[in-house]
Amino acid sequence: AAGAPPATARGESAVTLLDPKRANNLGIILSAVKLPFDAMRRAVLAMDTAALPLDSVNALLKCVPSAEELELVANAGVPTAALGFAERFVAEVGTVPRLQKRLECLAYLLRFEGSLRAAACDVAAVSAACGTLCNSADLRRLLGVTLWLGNALNGNSFRGSAEGFRTDALPRLAELRTNSTPPSSLLAVALQHCAAASEEGWAALERLAQQLGSVKAAARLSMTEVADEAGRFIGSLAAVKDELSFHSRASRSASAAAAADGGADRLVEVLEPFVNSVEPRVEALCDELKAMQAALVATHAFFAEEAKTSMEAFFSRWATFAGQLEAALAHETEGKHFEGSKRARRA
């Protein structure tokens, strides 16, 4: 009946020792791990990723007993079979040596490919954005024409001989209107001059819009979070190596005891080839992270940004400008199609 104490296999009331709320939480979480405790212990010792997928490992990480819970169950003098569900977990699985660190190593192994791919993609996106902004000849040409137009429009004022402009002015280029008939934005006029001055015409500007896609991707990221996430991933491998080193130094008697007490300990057998195979890839990510951080500093300096301007705000300005550039190019394309249709109808 609901609320009745758990029963043992013989129908006797099971012995409960843990805090009822904690025991209930353990029961809920462990219900997702579809293994009996003896098989669960063997799988943890064997670092068996087939028996323990990532969801199961994450569930077990939430259930690692505290030192006080281990001591409470160990000193109770109650046979394992007579214990309640949560207490049996503590007795059978919780007593695996260095359980927390073992499960963290197992989780890192299972998450490795996805985490590495995500970290590398984010780092690459930021580096690509920096490269585009600092090295694009198409962008430099457009910015030069924009500066020339701005000086021409401000020729009779103190602003008429500027040597540059701040990036926070970029989003306003699409808002500033000329006195022409019909009126046009300063960005549209700059694009027309660029297209006329380039041998490639509008194709160069369309290429620039594609290049600035990397900047829009970077603008969706937090530079601090990208660096922190990659740093945690790199640091986690160091923790795995430390655990591997600890177990490699462990005596043969400890391994024999583990085998006699619920299954062979295969941590070294599993982690050693894993670490050897992934370490070069993690080192490559570390180099890419350092290059990204250097590129951020260089890009900040290249555009003479104020120290208070965050790279998030910087990329956001450029992302807005990239969107305006795409819209202006689309408008130009529509205008060409309209004029072409008019000529076709006249013919």
N, C-alpha and C positions, 0 to 999 in steps of 0.2 A: 504493500500500500504506500501511497505517497507520504513522505515524511518518516517512514519507518527506517530504522538503522539498516545499513547494508549487511548482507548475510554472507557467510563463508560458503565454501562448497558443501559443507556438512549441514548447512541450514542454521548454523549458530550465528549470532550477531557478531559482525566484524568489529575489531578494535579500531577506534578512530582517535588520533592523537593531534592532528593538525588543527589549526584554527578553522572552524566550519566554512567561513567565507573563502579562505585560501584553498581548502579542500574542494569546494564546489567549483572554483575557478579552474583548478587543475583538471577536474573531471570534464569540464566543458572543452577546454583546450585540447586535452589528450584524446578526446573522442574523434578528433580529425586525423589522428595517427592510427591507421588501421593495422596495428600490430599488437600481439600480446607482449607483456613486459619482458619475458625471456628472449623473444625474438628481437624486440626493440633493443635490448642490451647488446645482443650479439651484433646487430646491425651497426650500432654506434661504435663498438669496439673495432669492427671490421671496416669502418668508414665506407659503408655500403650505400652508394648513391642510388642504386636500383631500388633498394628497400626503403630508403629515406630520401625522397625528393625534397626540393627546397621548401615547399610548404610545410612538410613534416619537420624539417630541421628548424625552421623558424618557430614552429609551435613548441618544440622541445626547448628552444632557447628561452621561451617565456616561462618554462616550468622548472628550470634548474633550481634544485633545493638550496636553501641557505645553510650555512654551517650549523645554525641552531636547529633547523629541521632535521638535518642528518643526525645530529647528536640525540635529538628527542626520540627518533625512531630506533636508533641503534641501542640506546640505553633502556628501551621499554621492556626488553626481554620477551617480546611477543613473537611467536613463529610467523614467518612471512605470510603463510597461507591464512592466518587468522586476522591479518591487518585489513583495514579498509582500502578502497581503491587508490586514493591519493597516497596513503602510507606505503602501499605496496610499490607504487612507482618510485617513491623515495628510496625504499630498500633495495629494489632490483635494478633500477636504471640510474637513480641519483647517486649511487655509490661508485659509478664508473670514474676512475681517477681523472682529475682535471676535466670534468665534463664540459664546463662552460667553454674553455679554450678549444677543446676537441670539436665541439659543435660549431664554434666560430670558424675554425679551419674548414670544416665540412661545408659550411654556408659559403665561404669565400670560393671554394673549389666549384661549387654548383653555380654561383653567380658570375664566375670569372668572365666567360665569353661575352655575356650581355653587358656587364659593367665596363669591361675594357672597351667594347665597341662604342658605348654611349659616351664614355669619357674622351676617347680619341676623337669622336665626331665633333664634340663640343669644342675641344681644343683646336681642332683643324678649322672649324668654322670661324673662330675668333682670329686665328692666324691668317686665314684667307681674306677676311675683311680688312685687316691691317695692311696686307699686301696690296689689295685692290686700291685702297685709299692713297697709299704712298707711292705706288708704282704705275698706276694706270695713265698712259699717255692721253687716252680719250678724255678722262676726267680732268686732267691738267689743262687740256685744250679748252674744255667747256668752262672751267673756272677762270681761265685767262680771258676768254671772250666776255664772260659775265663781268669781270673787273673792268675791262675796257668800256663796256656799255655803261656801267655805273659811273665811271669817271666822266664819260661823255654827257650823261644826263645831269651830273653835278658839276659841270664845267665852270659855272660861275660862282661856285661856293667853295668853302675851304675843304669840302670833301672831294673836290674834282681831281685831285692828284694822289689818290690813295694807292698804296703799294700792295694792298691786300684787304681782305675783309674776314670777319670772324665767322666761324661755322654756325653760330646761332642765328645768322642772317639767312642761311640757306633756305629754311622753310618759307621765308617771306618772299622769295623770288617769284613764286607762282601767284602771289597776292598783289605785288606791285604792278600797276597798270600804266601803259604808255598813253600818249595823247593822240595816237594814230586813229584812223577811221577804217574799219572798226577797231576799238581799243584791244590791246593784246597785253599779255603778261610779260614781264621782263624775262622770265624763263623761256617763254615761247620765242621771243625775239632772239635770245642768245642761242637757242637751238637752230633757228633759221640761219643765223650767221655762221655757226659751226658747220652746218651741213653744206653751206655754200662755199666755205673755205677749205673743206676737206675733199680729197680726191674720192673718198668712199661715200661722201654725202651722208644721207640719213642712216646708212648701214653702220657707220661708226658709232652713232648715238644709240642705235638699237643694241649694238654690242656692249656699250657702256651700261645700258639698263640691265642687261644680263649679268654683267660683272658685279653690279651693285646688289644683286641678289644675295651675295655672301654677306653684305653689310646688314641687310634685312634679317638674315638668319642670326647674325651675332647680336642684333638689337633685342632679340627675344630671350637672350641669356643674361644671367648675372655673372659678371666677371669674377666676383668673389666666390660665388657658388661653384663655378666651373673649376677654379683653382683649388678650392677646398675639397670638392668631390674627387678630383684627380689625385690630390695629395692624400686623401684618406685611402683611396684604392691602392696607391703605392705603399703607404704605411702599413696597410693590412697584410701585404705580402711579407713585410719584415716580421710581423707578428706570427705569421704562419711558419716562417723560417726559424724563428725562436722556438716555437713549439716542436718543430721537427728536430731541432738540435737537442732539446731537452729529452725527447724520447729516444733519440739516437744514443744518448749517453746512458740511458736507463740500463740497469743490469738485466742479464738474461733471466735471472730469477723472477724479476718483476713481470716479464713477459709470460713466463711459465705460470705464475700465479694468476694472471689475467685469463689465460687459456683455461685453467682449471675452474675459474670462477665465472664462466659464462661466455666463453668464446675467445678466439685468437685476436690479439691486438695487431691490426694491420696498418696502423697510422703511418709508420715509417715506410712501409711497402707502398702505400698509396700516395703519400705526400712527396716523397723524395723524387720520383720521376715527374710528378706534376710541377714541382718547383723548378726543376732543371729545365723543363720545356717552356715554362711561361716567363721565367726571369728575364730573358733577353727582350721579350715583348714589353714587359713592365718597364725595363730600363729605357726602351725606346720611347715609351709614353712620358717618362720622366724628362728625357731630353726635349720632347715636343712641348711639354709644359713650360720648361725653362725658356725655350724659344718663343712661345706665346707671350710669356710675361715680359720678355725683352722687347717683343714687337709692340706690345701695348704702350710701354714707356716711350719707345721711339716714335710711334704714331702720335701720341699725345704731344711730344716735343715738335714733331714735323709740322703740325698745324698750330703751334704756339698757343696751345690751350692753357687757360689759367689752372693753377694747381687745384683749385676747388672744384673744377669740372670733372665729374666722374666719367669713366668710360661708358657707363650705361647711358648717361645723358648725351654723351658725344655720339655714340652709335644711334641713339634714338633720333637725333637731328638728321643724320645721314639717311636713316631709314625713311623718314618723312620725305626728304628730298628725293629719294629713289622712287617712292610712290608717286610723287608729283611729276617726276620725269617720265615714268611709265604712262601716266594719264595724258601728259602733253604729247607724247609720241602717238598714243592711240587717237587723240584728237586730230593730229596731223594726218594720220592714215585715213581717218574717216573723211577728212576734208578732201584728200586726194581722190578717194573713191567717189565722193559727191561730184567733184569737178569732172571726173572721168565719165560719170553717168550723164551729166549735162551735155558734154561734148558728143557722146554717143547718140543722145536724143536729137541733137541738132543735125547730126549727119543723117 
